[in-house]
Structure formats: C-alpha cells, structure tokens
C-alpha cells in the first residue's frame, strides 16, 4: 500500500560553461580532477545534507 510523506527538497540543474571544450582538449585525469574539485566545493557549501544523484553528459 502506498503512503505519503511530505519532505523539503531541492533540485539543481547545473551547466559547467565550456566543459565540452575543456573535456575535449585536456587529458582525462585532469578533467576528472577538475570535476572532483567542483563537486567538493558544491557539496561542502551547503546548509543541509546534499546528495548528488546523477551526473549526465
């Protein structure tokens, strides 16, 4: 049986400007390092727990 629950949530769709050009010209390890740095900043600059559910691209 389905039950409801009310929760507060947010969804963010983020486009990293120039990412395609960067990813096409830089070695894969540098691109991964850049993304890890970016996600570290995004996850640590929060007031409530944050979960990255999916990365597309």
C-alpha positions as CSV (number, residue, x, y, z in Angstrom):
1,X,0.0,0.0,0.0
2,X,1.3,3.5,-0.9
3,X,1.8,6.0,1.9
4,X,2.6,9.7,1.6
5,X,5.4,11.7,3.3
6,X,6.0,15.4,3.0
7,X,9.6,16.4,2.7
8,X,11.5,19.5,1.7
9,X,13.8,19.2,-1.2
10,X,15.6,21.0,-4.0
11,X,16.8,20.1,-7.4
12,X,19.6,21.8,-9.2
13,X,20.5,21.5,-12.9
14,X,24.0,22.9,-13.4
15,X,25.8,23.5,-16.6
16,X,29.6,24.0,-16.4
17,X,30.3,26.6,-19.1
18,X,33.0,25.5,-21.5
19,X,33.1,21.9,-20.2
20,X,32.8,20.2,-23.6
21,X,35.8,22.2,-24.9
22,X,37.8,21.6,-21.8
23,X,37.0,17.8,-21.8
24,X,38.0,17.6,-25.5
25,X,41.4,19.3,-25.0
26,X,42.6,18.1,-21.6
27,X,43.7,14.7,-20.5
28,X,41.0,12.6,-18.8
29,X,42.8,12.6,-15.5
30,X,42.8,16.4,-15.4
31,X,39.1,16.5,-16.3
32,X,38.2,14.1,-13.5
33,X,40.4,16.1,-11.1
34,X,38.6,19.3,-12.1
35,X,35.2,17.7,-11.6
36,X,36.1,16.3,-8.2
37,X,37.3,19.7,-7.1
38,X,34.0,21.2,-8.4
39,X,31.8,18.6,-6.6
40,X,33.8,19.0,-3.4
41,X,33.0,22.7,-3.4
42,X,29.4,22.2,-4.3
43,X,28.8,19.5,-1.6
44,X,30.7,21.4,1.2
45,X,29.0,24.7,0.5
46,X,25.7,23.6,1.9
47,X,23.5,24.2,4.8
48,X,21.7,20.8,4.7
49,X,22.8,17.4,3.6
50,X,23.3,17.1,-0.1
51,X,23.3,14.0,-2.3
52,X,24.5,14.0,-5.9
53,X,22.1,11.6,-7.5
54,X,23.1,11.6,-11.2
55,X,25.6,13.2,-13.5
56,X,24.7,13.4,-17.1
57,X,26.9,14.4,-20.0
